[in-house]
């Protein structure tokens, strides 16, 4: 199912930058407002990197409490993880340079990968020196999505059917 979703994903301009960050560091943070495709882009980047490295598509969702926690251990080797950080006060605010380095090193040792989606950068993440290496901001939407978004918003209510 994830493989199908990744295959259908329309890759926006700059998509490969997320793949490169994740491939080089085993960790990538996708930052930006809600409803901008962060989750789909993060998952597709994760699937792409895992395939490129010959890994099975074994992907687990983790809670935001792993972010900034230097006691965190990678739960399983040779797999992927995603954190969807949508709390009122995003957990990514507590991420600092020490955690970014720690997490990337632990993930690399386990041949695993972690993608995080979060809101606009703030808190200690905003001043972390490695932010520029690991955080992707101002993500571009795929062009077809931009062109079709207003049309889709008009048609969705008409095509919704009850399951009764």
N, C-alpha and C positions, 0 to 999 in steps of 0.2 A: 504494500500500500504506500509506504514512504517512497519507494523507488518510483512508483507511478506518479505520485505528486511531484517529485523532483523532476521527472521527465517532462511533465506538462508545464512546469514553471517557466514563465517568460522572463528570461534573464535581462535585467536592466543594464544600462550603461554602468560600468564600474563593478559589475557583479564579481569578476575575478579577483578584485582586491580583497574581498572577504574570504575567498577560498585560499588566497595566498597567505593572509594573516593567520588563518586557522592551520594551514599546512605547516607554516614556519614555526608557529608557537604553541600548537596544540590547544590554543585558547583564543577565542574571539568574542568581543562584546559588540552587539548591534544596538545602537542607541538612537532614539528618536521618538516622535509622538506615536500614539496609538493609531491603528488602522493605516499604517504605511507599508505593510508587508514585511515587517521585521522578522516575524516568526517564520514565514515561508522562506524568506531569504536565508535565515540562519539554518533552517532544516535542510534546504537544498545545498547550502555550502557544506554542511556536515556530511550529507550523503555523498557529495562529490569527493570530498577529501577521503572519506572512508573507502569508497570504491577505488580511488587512485592508489590507496595503500593496501589494497587486497583484503580489507576487513569485511566481515559479515555486517549487514546493516542491523546491528543490535544497538538500539538507542533507547535511553532511559531519561525520563523527566525527573529532575531534582528540584527540591524546594529552594527558595531564596536564602535560607539560613546557611547554605554553604559559602555564600559570598562574603568575603572578608574574614572567614573563619580559618585561621592557620592550624587548627587541629583537624581540619577536614582531610580525609583520606579518599583517594580514588576508589570507589566501591568495586570496580571490576576492570580487569585489563582488556585491551583490544576492543573497546567499544566506544560509543558516543553518548554524550550527555547534553541535555538542554535545560536551562533554567529560564523560565518565563517570569520575569520580575515585574509584576504589575501591582504591587502593594501601594497603598496610599503614600507611604514613605518607602521608596525603593531600597531594597537591601544593597543594591550596587553603590549607594552613597557611602557605604562603609568600606568599600574596596579601596585599598591603597597599593602603593608600589610593592610593598613587601608581599602582600597576598598575590598580586599579579605574578610576581616572580616565583613564589612558592607553588602556586597552582599550576603554572605552565611547566615547571620542573617535574612535579609529581605526575602530571598527565603524560609528559614525554616518557618518563620512566616506565609507565604502564602501557605505552603505545595507545593511549586513549585521547579523545578530543572532547572539548566542552565549548558550547556556544551559549551565550547569555543574551537575552533580549531585555532591554530596559528602556525607561523613558530618557528624556534629555539628561546629559551628564551633569551631575551635581555632587556635593559633598566632597569627601576625600578623593574620589575618583577624578574629579575635575582638576586636581592639582598633581596627580600622580605622574611622575616623569615618563613612565612606560605607556601612558595613555595613548600617545600618538602611534605606538607600535601595535596596540591591541584593541583599540576602540574604533569602531566605524561609525561615523556620524554623518548626518545630512545624506541619507541614503536616497538614491534616485528610484522612482517608481518606473516599472516597465512602460514604455511609450504606449503600447496598445491599451493598457489599463487606464492611463490618463485620458486617452481619447474616448474610451467606452464608459468610464465611470458615471457620467451624468445619464447616459442612456440606460445603463443597468439599474440605477436608482429608480428610474421611472417604471421599468418593467417588472422588477422583483415582486411588488405587491400583487400584480395581476397574475403571475405564474405560481404563487404560493397556493398549495391545495391542502385541504384537510386530509388527515389519514383515516377518516371515518368512512 
